[in-house]
């Protein structure tokens, strides 16, 4: 027989707190100055009123409290703002609010003209009890309130004292500590810098930046491209691996074997006699050149993101120095990467669960720290889903503890469970299935999942219409309008997006094989030399879109995405908005790259804070056209060859005669 | 800087286990011999195969394991059966299955005609490693398999050995323990006896069982009613409180004050000079009479359920002996129950959070134990939502630890959060909103929530069309057909239901006030004398319905309730089925008590395991009519005055000429 539980007097239940990821196992994500809106079910037995509050603290600091307000049906909401980088923790406290219960009942008794003399004594007792828990001046004030309530003999003044809202607020500050229920979990949230939620990426191979055909480009060459890239409005410049490239089993042009003598190899086959993950490919320049490049990029508002691919070519120094970090076969050879029957003899995977895993993990952490020391603060991690999950959780936590401004982008194209897990483990941003979602129904479904379910708490999508590995069928067949459509979608469906350029803006769309997604003459295996001034370039269109993103806060996060009906399956319509609805953008895209499409869109105006009775202005930020709209239904026609989308800024306030003085 | 986590080699993730109630804080519920079907997301990084298994144990016993099978998309399922009363615990284990991965890859290599000589050595090594972990004969067998694989030089036999499924099964029994991930929670399940899931309740006031008008009925009188109640097919006989009734502020007929000298008072005003919660109202008989009554009831297949109302009349011995268990007012009086401005001076609520709560809780536990000692095993708890939640969790756990066959029914009509919380805390069954759900849409929505969401794991509905407190409007206005409709719904929408009789079968439907739900001349405040042989009685209809419940396993649980379309809003159609679909019942009810209603029902035949190409028989168990149906759409017409419902047993097998020998 066990004794009654020690906290038997705690009558309040706190449940279903949100955000709460996997029972509090993982942190929610926010950017600096963003709100954490916390909701919880808080209730008790019987008819007593409850009160509750949010308790939160930045790790290592003192807790702060913030009141929670009832939403009805036992649901409560409070909020706090993350104002510094790093980890915060929050939880909820609730208690039976005897004073408020008493006050509610007193009002009913007064209405029913009942004798309240004993009730006033009860109230005075509750105030005095709060006074004993209060400190200094508050205690004195409470004692004074209680005395006035006891001494006053006139019903009207008694009532006025009893129901005073200042008194209520003061009493509520001092609940009986030992009867306060605290939620049984402390929930974490990570505050990242703003770029985690709003960033515009451009991927470029520095080796293709040479002004001369067939000469290997360098960081110095790439510096010359910075004004061009910056002029399009990008703010993250992402470089594929910059390390020495292996020679053993090096791949030739179009992924063929063996490589010819002039073949440059894949930057993802990392490591040679010249060094490994902490070295720079000599043909790109020196470590000093790289640091100079970072500085020059910064001068153009571009932050460099480095690709970290934790795998080795057979020539990597680790292979010789640490064979215990790899798997070996019974014949003594090191196990290369395989997807049977395919063999990737140029890649040795690291064995994250080897007996020597601790030393391996420490070494890999030191790779990140090395580049952080050079000034890098963003890492695009290659194929994180083929490395052990516990490693990512450990290494990201470790690095962010020291450098909370560092961001990690997970390049995982795999099953949803795995992608979501990586995001939970700490990746700041994630690649998504956007690359293959083209139809209205599939875009709506997928982005509803990303933006309106719990996923939004921990996964920040980074949307890529193309990558060096993926030339999607839609781009292969849809010509220039397809590139425009995919760019608009990527740039407006979320806060983070990127393109692999200049391939993208030049609308390169020839596949290696029909039905495949590999580029013909892929830049992964050869140097490219392109005409950035080509007439076909989308650079000014991209510049316009990125300027619109920068000018409109509604487009600068992953929040408040909402889809609206259209009567044409080729037209997709959605809105983006700030939390306070001060900035609302309507996007309408013609998903059909080959035909003019028209139809009616049906905006859910209530959801975006617009009054259906007023006319509002829809200002197309792409075409600079301005339309007067009224009500939820509006007609749209989009011509793919010219401009396959509207990006409309809604202005709810249109002046009418009623606004003038003479009308009033 | 922290060291890499100690379990860095555990590559497998186990997540989203179901059932899991509030992160494992509460137990799922099952009845004896019922399956617990456990699902989980189990996956790892990269392309390796995983394996997993369910681990479960009855508390205090050794763990057992059961294999889990993949459902696709990283989801796995396993099951175990609860075979003894009490608490079980389960969790999930998963690991990278290197042998299965190797075997899968080997098959691909063989198909691609690659050289597999090194791979066979790898496989032999994996088998030998398993052998070192195996015990006795299994170890020898594994070593033998490995030797044969190494020594055999002929490709075909090597392949046959390598891919042998016996070998696979044997290796999988011995994963590397230290690399097995165990789910981070151990999840509880409570196994109750069968009646928790399938019970048919009849509520009766023994004091109204006297054969003479105006004489207070006794347990002896009530014995005479047992054959009548049993003949209708009930198996739980629920008695309102049987304790001495208070005299101070006793309520008169129709809830009036003051009571007249002959007024019997409300059985829920518990306690007088004659005793409290462990005493018997002298006018009902003695404790011996009560024990005899239990035995007689059992002879008729009726188990007695006792009403426990943890509140006191002002005359209760606790008031004198333990004033510290109540709240006192500043004038020294004890606080009576209130819902301001209403006052219930005849009821003193216990203060579950008083300073002396431990002693109070122990005393209240002893009340349950006292009646358990007399032979009671079912308690209907009055208004549990006005008593502290921690008390219920503690007292139910304590009692079920000693007496796992005891069942508790929560009579809480309050907000959903509170009702669900009580069920989670341990109540075996719960009253529901069924009493007020009449329309097709509201029945469908509510029962979908109860039967198809997580709620079904912890809340077992007990459906009541009426109670002594509630005469719903539907019964007031709908006459006899309304009583039939509500009975059919209650009896077929879940495994547990009950009626307050003989009020129900006699179709008593006069309210105290129009628009109210109180009975006129409520049995709560006076003795009743009824003619059980009235022509209007529904007793034989009720007997038929209860016989159908007893004969058809589909109706004996809360599982597998599914709604089907009808084209008439007055017709509701649903099916109930056993897990294996061996018993399938279709219910169609005309919800309109005043008019004939007809229409088409559209059965989702796939969901109930029927082949749309065959004719099947629909046997109406109420009318004994038999219909041949084919396909999903079938016509129905229901006349409220005669029989407002079909309860159809589907028989999928109808003989055709193809079943005869000469056709084959």
Interface residues (C-beta under 8 A of the other chain):
Chain A: X1 X2 X3 X4 X5 X7 X8 X9 X10 X11 X13 X15 X22 X23 X24 X25 X41 X43 X44 X45 X46 X47 X73 X74 X105 X106 X108 X109 X111 X112 X114 X118 X121 X122 X125 X179 X184 X185 X329 X330 X331 X338 X339 X340 X341 X352 X353 X357 X358 X361 X362 X385 X386 X387 X388 X389 X390 X391 X393 X394 X398 X415 X416 X417 X418 X421
Chain B: X1 X2 X3 X4 X5 X7 X8 X9 X10 X11 X13 X15 X22 X23 X24 X25 X41 X43 X44 X45 X46 X47 X73 X74 X105 X108 X109 X111 X112 X114 X118 X121 X122 X125 X179 X184 X185 X329 X330 X331 X338 X339 X340 X341 X352 X353 X357 X358 X361 X362 X385 X386 X387 X388 X389 X390 X391 X393 X394 X398 X415 X416 X417 X418 X421
